[in-house]
Amino acid sequence: MTYRNIRPILSIFFTLSFLALSSRALVAQTTDQKPPAAPEAPQEGSGAGDGGTAGSGNGGTGGGAPIQSDWSGVRPSLYNKGDQTFVISLGTIIPTVFFGSSGTFSSNLNVGGTGYLNYNYFINSNVSLGGEVGGMFAGTLGKNMLYMIPFGFRATYQFIAGRFEFPLSLTVGAASEGYLNEGYFGLFLKPSAAVYWRFSPEWSFGLSTGWWWVPQWLSDSSQNTYGNFLDISLAARYHF
């Protein structure tokens, strides 16, 4: 076989070899190329995030504004529903104005002594309901003694200013009265006011004053009388 006869065969061989090598090189080049890296997600809690370091949430120190509590302007009430107080008081009682169908008259009573106990149950931060029982005695110019034991239902509205408390109360009830061999049982009204200083969570101390209105209604209306007394007392209040 002459060269002229094999030249076409050689040409085809070299052409195919060249194409095979070119294809292999192209595949290798494509395999070696790495895909572009995906953009890195910002780390949670970084300085450009919600204002906190990683793991610290929204309230960290990464430059964000500090969290302010929604309760910063709320002041809790000193009293709540269900709170209770018990008061003991001792003081003096002063006879004031006595009058009847014929006008005012002298009671012939001296300044006497008084004391009372009361219980109060708060239905909200300012209002309490409860009861009161007390007693008083006062001597007369004739060296005799008037006794009175009042008791009743008590309603109170209280103001508070710092550690000072100002209860305003009304007691409505009845009183048993005794003088010599005579007795009387009838209506008793007592509006009162007090100021207490809160010494501790359990105790407060203060001054209390009340106006006693004590009518005597008899079968003979011309003999009806209306007595008025002023009490001034030192009081201690236990909170529970």
C-alpha positions in Angstrom: 0.0 0.0 0.0 1.5 3.3 -1.1 1.5 6.5 0.9 -0.9 8.0 -1.5 -3.4 5.3 -0.6 -3.1 5.6 3.2 -3.0 9.4 3.3 -6.9 9.8 3.5 -6.9 7.2 6.3 -4.2 9.0 8.2 -6.0 12.3 7.8 -9.3 10.9 9.2 -7.3 9.3 12.1 -5.5 12.5 13.1 -8.8 14.5 12.8 -10.6 12.1 15.1 -7.7 12.1 17.6 -7.7 15.9 17.7 -11.4 16.0 18.3 -11.2 13.4 21.1 -8.4 15.3 22.9 -10.3 18.6 22.6 -13.4 17.1 24.1 -11.4 15.6 27.0 -9.8 18.9 27.8 -13.1 20.8 27.7 -14.6 18.2 30.1 -11.7 18.5 32.5 -11.9 22.3 32.5 -15.6 22.3 33.2 -15.1 19.8 36.1 -12.4 21.9 37.8 -14.5 25.1 37.9 -16.3 25.6 41.3 -19.8 27.0 41.4 -20.0 30.5 42.7 -20.4 30.6 46.5 -23.9 31.5 47.8 -24.1 34.9 49.6 -23.5 34.4 53.3 -26.7 35.0 55.4 -26.3 37.7 58.1 -25.8 36.2 61.5 -28.7 36.5 63.9 -28.1 39.1 66.5 -25.3 40.9 64.7 -24.9 44.7 64.9 -27.0 45.1 61.7 -29.7 42.8 63.0 -32.2 43.4 65.8 -29.8 45.2 68.1 -28.4 42.3 70.1 -25.4 39.9 70.2 -25.9 36.3 69.0 -28.3 34.5 71.2 -29.4 37.6 73.0 -32.6 38.3 71.1 -33.9 41.7 70.6 -32.6 43.1 73.9 -28.8 42.7 73.5 -26.0 45.2 73.4 -25.4 45.3 69.6 -26.3 49.0 69.3 -30.1 48.7 69.4 -32.3 50.9 71.7 -32.8 49.4 75.3 -36.1 47.8 76.0 -38.5 49.8 78.2 -41.1 48.1 80.3 -44.7 48.8 79.6 -45.2 48.8 83.4 -42.7 51.6 84.2 -45.4 54.1 84.9 -47.7 51.8 86.9 -47.7 52.0 90.6 -49.3 49.1 92.5 -52.1 49.9 94.9 -51.3 49.7 98.6 -54.7 48.0 99.2 -56.5 45.4 97.1 -59.7 43.5 97.3 -59.6 41.1 100.2 -57.2 43.1 102.4 -58.4 43.5 106.0 -57.7 45.8 108.9 -58.5 45.6 112.6 -58.5 48.8 114.7 -58.3 49.4 118.5 -58.8 52.8 119.8 -58.9 54.6 123.2 -59.6 58.2 123.9 -61.9 60.8 125.4 -65.4 61.8 124.6 -66.9 65.3 125.0 -70.6 66.1 125.4 -71.5 68.9 123.0 -75.0 69.9 122.0 -78.2 68.5 123.5 -81.6 69.6 122.4 -85.2 68.6 122.6 -88.7 70.0 121.7 -88.0 73.0 123.9 -84.6 73.8 122.4 -81.1 73.2 123.6 -80.3 72.3 127.2 -77.4 71.4 129.4 -76.6 67.7 129.7 -74.8 68.1 133.0 -72.2 65.6 131.7 -68.5 65.8 132.2 -65.8 64.8 129.7 -65.6 61.0 129.7 -63.7 58.1 128.2 -64.3 56.0 125.2 -62.9 53.1 123.3 -63.9 50.9 120.3 -62.9 48.0 118.1 -63.6 47.9 114.4 -63.0 45.5 111.5 -62.8 46.5 107.8 -62.8 44.4 104.7 -61.6 46.1 101.4 -63.8 45.5 98.4 -61.4 47.6 96.2 -58.3 49.8 96.8 -60.3 52.6 98.5 -63.6 51.2 99.9 -64.0 48.9 102.9 -67.0 47.5 104.7 -67.1 46.1 108.2 -68.4 46.6 111.7 -67.7 48.4 114.9 -68.4 48.0 118.6 -67.4 50.4 121.4 -68.3 51.9 124.7 -68.2 55.2 126.6 -68.7 56.5 130.1 -69.2 60.0 131.4 -69.8 61.3 134.8 -72.5 63.8 135.8 -72.4 66.8 138.1 -74.3 64.7 140.6 -71.5 62.1 140.7 -73.6 59.6 138.7 -72.5 57.8 135.5 -73.8 57.5 132.0 -72.9 54.4 130.1 -73.3 53.6 126.4 -72.4 50.6 124.3 -72.8 51.3 120.5 -72.4 48.9 117.7 -73.1 49.0 114.0 -72.3 48.5 110.3 -69.4 50.6 109.1 -68.5 51.8 105.6 -65.2 53.6 104.8 -63.6 55.5 101.9 -59.9 56.0 102.2 -57.4 58.4 100.7 -53.7 57.7 100.7 -50.8 60.2 100.4 -47.4 58.5 100.7 -47.3 56.8 104.1 -50.3 58.6 105.4 -53.8 57.2 105.2 -57.0 59.1 105.6 -60.1 57.0 106.2 -63.6 58.6 106.2 -66.2 56.4 107.8 -69.9 56.2 108.6 -71.2 53.8 111.3 -74.9 53.1 111.4 -76.3 51.0 114.2 -77.8 51.0 117.7 -76.7 51.8 121.2 -77.6 50.5 124.6 -77.7 53.3 127.1 -77.8 53.2 130.9 -78.2 55.9 133.5 -79.1 55.1 137.1 -82.0 52.7 136.9 -83.1 53.8 133.5 -82.1 52.4 130.2 -82.7 53.0 126.5 -81.9 51.2 123.3 -82.1 53.1 120.0 -80.5 54.5 116.9 -76.8 55.4 116.8 -75.0 57.3 114.0 -71.3 58.1 113.9 -69.5 59.9 111.0 -65.7 59.8 111.6 -62.4 60.7 110.2 -58.8 59.6 111.0 -55.3 60.0 109.9 -52.8 57.0 110.1 -49.1 56.8 109.5 -48.0 53.5 108.1 -45.3 52.3 110.5 -44.8 48.9 108.9 -46.6 46.5 106.5 -48.6 45.2 109.5 -49.1 48.3 111.6 -50.2 51.9 111.3 -50.8 54.4 114.1 -52.8 57.6 114.2 -55.5 59.9 115.5 -59.3 59.4 115.1 -62.2 61.6 115.7 -65.9 60.9 115.4 -69.3 62.7 116.0 -71.9 60.6 117.9 -75.5 61.3 117.2 -77.7 59.6 119.8 -81.4 60.3 119.7 -83.9 59.2 122.3 -87.4 58.8 120.9 -90.0 58.3 123.6 -93.7 57.5 123.6 -94.3 61.1 124.6 -92.7 63.0 121.7 -92.4 66.1 123.8 -89.7 64.3 125.8 -87.6 63.3 122.8 -84.0 64.4 123.1 -81.0 64.4 120.7 -77.5 64.0 122.2 -74.3 64.8 120.4 -70.8 63.8 121.4 -67.3 64.3 120.0 -64.7 61.6 120.5 -61.0 62.1 120.0 -58.9 58.9 120.2 -55.5 57.4 119.6 -55.8 54.4 117.3 -53.7 51.5 116.2 -54.5 49.6 113.0 -53.4 46.0 112.2 -53.2 45.1 108.5 -53.6 41.5 107.3 
